[in-house]
């Protein structure tokens, strides 16, 4: 079993305020794609399904678009 590929874009923009102080903005999942981050193929059983279960793909979705602001000081 093979799952579909997922392509995600991340970006970081930074600025050096002083030689010892930096600021940065990270954007995760830049295009806000909805896809499976990790896919698993195994048998599972829900209420009303056969005792041996049903083999299917189970997935962990990618995180939605996130922003992170970072300030770094060097002492």
C-alpha positions in Angstrom: 0.0 0.0 0.0 1.4 3.4 -0.9 0.0 6.8 0.1 0.0 10.0 -1.9 2.9 12.3 -1.5 2.5 15.6 0.4 4.4 18.8 -0.4 4.5 21.5 2.2 6.2 24.9 2.2 7.7 26.7 5.1 9.3 30.1 5.2 11.5 32.1 7.6 12.1 35.8 7.4 14.7 37.3 9.7 16.3 40.6 10.6 19.5 41.4 12.5 18.6 44.3 14.8 22.0 44.6 16.3 25.1 42.2 16.1 23.7 40.5 19.2 19.9 40.7 18.6 17.9 39.0 15.9 14.2 38.7 15.1 12.6 36.1 12.9 9.1 35.1 11.7 8.4 31.5 10.7 5.3 30.5 8.7 4.6 26.8 8.8 2.3 25.2 6.1 2.5 28.4 4.1 -0.3 27.5 1.6 -2.5 26.0 4.3 -2.6 22.6 2.6 -5.0 20.0 3.9 -3.2 16.6 3.6 -2.0 13.6 5.6 1.3 14.2 7.4 1.7 10.5 8.2 -0.3 7.6 6.8 -0.6 4.2 8.4 -2.2 1.1 6.8 -3.6 -1.5 9.3 -6.8 -3.3 10.2 -9.0 -1.6 12.8 -12.5 -2.3 14.0 -15.3 0.1 14.7 -18.7 -0.7 16.2 -20.7 -2.8 13.7 -17.7 -3.9 11.6 -16.6 -7.5 11.4 -14.6 -9.0 14.2 -11.4 -9.3 12.0 -11.6 -5.6 11.3 -11.2 -3.7 8.1 -7.8 -2.9 6.6 -7.7 0.8 5.7 -5.5 3.9 5.7 -5.4 5.9 8.9 -3.7 9.2 8.9 -2.4 12.1 11.0 -3.3 15.4 9.3 -0.8 18.2 8.7 -1.0 21.1 11.1 -2.8 24.2 9.7 -0.9 27.3 8.9 1.0 28.5 12.0 3.1 31.6 12.7 6.0 31.8 15.1 7.9 35.0 16.1 11.4 34.4 17.5 13.7 36.9 19.2 17.3 35.8 19.8 19.7 37.6 22.0 23.4 36.6 22.3 25.0 37.3 25.6 
